[in-house]
Amino acid sequence: MTKRWKNRPEGSTWGDWGDDDQKGRLNLLTPERVKAACAEVKDGLSFCLSLPLDLPGGNAVNPKRHPPEFKPVFIGDDVYFNYVWDKYKPGDMDVSCDEAITLYSQYSTQWDSLAHIGSVFDADGDGEAKPMFYNGYKPGDHVGGTPGDGKLGARALGIENMAESCVQGRAVMVDLHAHFGDERVAVGYDQLMGVLEKDGVSVEEGDMLCLHTGWDDLIVSMGGDPDAEKLHNACAVLDGFDDKLLQWITDSGLAVIVSDNMAVESSHGDGDTQGGRSHLPIHRHCLFRLGVHLGELWYLSRLAAELRRQGRFRFLLTAPPLRMPGAVGSPVTPVGTI
């Protein structure tokens, strides 16, 4: 054990699962909670909760991320696609295909690792605030190189820690679209509690919170040619500048937050919040302070509709990311089972 901090952020979970913990609240997905999640399976119906990984399409929605790119694999000078092996081994009648794919790890349906967002914070207690990640892991020492030098890879807090935990447990669907439609609404604590009360939804420690806003259907309807302005002005987002909402995320004990939109919260603008100014306060609160992973751009519409039809809100969620050491995010193909 190596304690890397003297001060921890107020209300954080740093050190709660050990000085070297890299899983955060995924530690709450205990065997007992996994067994309880399996008890939610009544019909044996499974739902794919991933968008096609080439959506949204283009890079208008997020200019710094681009869709998947297929690249050839070669055998000698030949492209190894529709390759007839008779050319290489006379008489062999097999035909083979292979490929390489370049993926932006957070382009489509994805997880954020705890190394995705940090904050400037005086963890050393020397009076100087410095860039820092969850549980006191530091840029350079543990994540990439020094800020801005272009050196990549997380030697701590990488997405492989999430993959190794398997990410399986009980999930809770909150159907914001059923209440707000396609209207752009910043949902704060009072509005969220109103939705939970009206729908009879409860969130308990270790639950994985899923927010259906309708963004997923809008993306699918655009067929790979997204209207970024329309999307960024449509459907509900959480209000990260509502201190009561941040405190509820802390107090509820939820394990992860998932949404069908791009960032769970609005990714435009900034303001003052806990820990100082931020443009992604829920990201900072969850990834840096609490160790709560975030899932974005999931396809929740079909499952949300079926749960609402049945008057249910809980289901078994299985959603490990790719086990890619050092990555700070990952595509994911989640499965919801009811």
N, C-alpha and C positions, 0 to 999 in steps of 0.2 A: 504494500500500500504506500502510495506517495501522495501526501496532501499538497496540493498545488496552490492553496489559497489560505489567507488569514481572514479575509472578509468574504462572505457570500451575499449575493443580492437578497434584499429583504423579501421574505415570502418564498424563497426558492427551495428547490429540493436538493441542492448541491450536498453531497455527502450522505444523503439519506439511505442510499444503498451501497455505501462504501466509497472510499476516497478515489478509487479508480473506476467507478461505475461509468459505463458508456451507453446504457440502455434507457436511463430515465424511467418514466412511468410505464414502460413496457414491462418492468419488473412486477407490475400489478397483475399481469396476465398469468396468474398462478395455475397449477393443475386443477385446483378446485374451481376456479373461474372458467377454465376451459370446459370442464365437465358440465358446469351450469349452462354454458353457451350451447353445448350439444343438446341439452334438453329443450332448446327452443326449436329444434328441427321437428316439425309435425308432418309436413307434406313430402319431404324428400326432394323438393324443387330447388335447383341451383340457378343462380343468375350471374352472368358475366358482368362485372362492374367496371370494365375497362372500355373506353372509347377505342376505335381503331387507332393505332399509334401513329398514323399519318394525319390525324386531325389534331388541332383545328385546320391545318392547311396553311402553307406559306408562312410568313413571319410578321404579318400585319398585327396580329393580336399581341405578340411579344417579339419586338424586333431583334432581340439578342439570341433568340432560339429558332432553329430551323428544322424542317421536317426530316424524316429518315432518308438516307441516301443509299441506294443499293450499289455495290461495287463488285467487280468480277474477282473470282478466284481462278488462278491459272494452274494448269498442269503442263509444264514446259512452256511453249508459246501459245497454247490453246486455252481459250476460255472454258472453264470447267462447268459448262451449263449445256444441257442436251448433248452431253459428251458421250459418243459411242466408243466403248472400250475396245472394240475391234481394232481401232487405230493404234492403240497402245499395246494391246495383247491380242494378236490375231486369233480369231475364233471366239473371242469373248463377246457375247451379245448384249451385255448390260448397257443401259443408258443412265447417266448420272447428272445431277444438278447440285451445285453448291453456290454460296455467295458470301460476301461480307456486307455488313450493314453499319453505317455510321449513324449513331443515335445521340441526339442531345438528351441527356438523362432526365430533363424536366420539361420536355416539349409537350407531352400529352399526359395521359394518366400516370401519376407519379407519387412517390414519397419524397419528402424532405428529410435528410438526415439531420442530426443535431449539430453537424458541422456546417450546415447551410447558412445559418444566421447566428452571429454573435453580437457583442456590444462592447462599447468602451466602458471599462469599469475598473475601479481600484480594488482588485482582488488581493494584491500583495500588502495592502495597508501602509504603503509608503507615501500616500498622498498624491500619487500620480495615476490617473486613469489611463489604462492601456487596452488595446483590442484583446478580447477574451471570448472563449466559447464555454458551453455548458461544463459545469464541474471544474472550472479553472483551467481547462486545456487552452493552449496558447498558439497563436499564429507563429510559424517558424519552428517552434519546438515540436508541435503536434499536428498542425494543419498547414499544409503548403509551406511556403517560405515566408519572408517578411512581407507585410502588406504591399500589394501592388507589384511584386517582382515577377509574377507569372509562374512561379513554381507551384505545381498542382499536387493533389493527393492528400488525403487525410490519414495520418498515421494513428490518429485517435478519432473516435466519433464517426467513423466511416459507416456507410450504409450496410456493410457486412454484419455489423453488430445487430442491426434490425433483422436481417435475414436469418441470423443464427437463433434469434428468439422465436422465429416462425410466424409471429403476428397472427395468432388465432385466438378468438374469444368472442364474447357477446357484444354485438353492436346494437345501437339504438338509432332508428331513423327519425329525423325531425323534418317534416315536410313543409318547409317554408313556402314553396311554390303554391301549395294548396291555400295559403292565407294571403299571399302578396302578389300572386301571379307573376307576370313579367316586369312588374314595376321595380325600378331601382330603389331599394330601401336599405338604409344602414340600420340593421337590427341590433338594438341595444339590449341590456338586461331585461328591462320591463317588457319589451315586445317579445323577447324570447320566452320569458316565463309565461306570458299570455298564451303563446302558441302551445307550450308544453301542457298548460292547464286545460286548454280547450280540447286537445287531442288525447289527454290522459296519459301523457308520456312522462316517464321518470328516468333520471340518469343516476346510476349508482357508481360507487368507486370501482374502477377497473373496466367500466364500459367504454366502448369505442363510439364516439359521437359522429354520426353521418348527417350531413345537411344537404337536402335536396332543394335546389333553388330553381331548376328549370334551364339553367345555362347549358346543360348537356344536350337537351333537345334542340336548343337554338343552334348550337355548333353543328350537330348532325344535319339539321335542316339546311345549312349553308353549303353542304356538299364539298367541303375542302376549299371554298373561296369565301372566307369569313369577312363579314362587315364588322371591322374592329370597333368603329364608333358605336354601332348599335349594341354590340356585346358589352362594351364598357359602360353602357348606360342602361343595362337591363338586369333584372333579377336581383334578389336579395344578397347582401353581403353582411358579415358581422361588423359591428361598430367597435373597432379596436381602441377607440378613444373614450369608451365608456368604462370608467374604473370599476363600476359594479359588475360589468360583464367579465372583466379580467379577474376580479375576485371570485366570481362564480366558477370560472374555469379552474382556479386554484382549489376552491373549497369542494367542488364536486368530485374530485379524484378521478376524473375521466382519463383514460389512458392515451388516446389519440383523438385528433379531430380530422374529419374528412369532409370535403365538399366537392360538388360537381363544377364549381367555378374555378377561376384561374388562381386565386390566392386566399380563399376563405374570407378574407377581408378585402376592402378596396385597396388597390395597389397604386392609386393616384393621390397625390397630395401628402402632406405631413402635418404634424402637430405635436404639442406637448403631451406627454403621458408618463407613466411610471418609468423611472430610469432616465428621463430626459427625452428630447425631441426624437421623433421616429416617423418613418413613412410606412412601416409595417409593424405596428405595436403588438398585434397578436402573434406574429412570427417571433418577435423578440421575447415576448412573455412566455410563449410555449417552448420554443427551441432553446433559448438561452437560459431562461430562469427555471422552468418547470421540468424540462426533459420530456415534453409532449410532442411527438412527431406529427407532422401535418401531411395530409394527402390532398391532392388537387386534381381537378379535371377528371373526376371519376364519372362513370355513367350509372346514375342512380335511378333514372326515371321509371324503368320497368319494375324494379323491385319496390320502389316507393308506392307505385300505383297498386301493386298486388297487396302490399301490407295494408294500405288504406282500405282496399276492398274487403279485406278480412278483419279489419279492426285490430290489427296487430302493429307493433312497432319494434319488436326485438327480433334478432336473427343471429345466426352463426356467421361470423366473418373470418375468412382465411385470406391473408394478403401479404405474404412475404415479398420483399423486393428481390431484385437480382443480387446474388451473393458476389458483388464486385468489390474486392478490397480497395479501400481508399476513395471510393466515390462519395460525393456529398449529396447525391440524389439518385433516384432509380426509377425506370419504368416499372409498372406493376400490373398484373392481371388478377385483380381481386375476384373472389367468389363469395357471394352471399347465399346462404342456404336457409330455407324456411321449412 
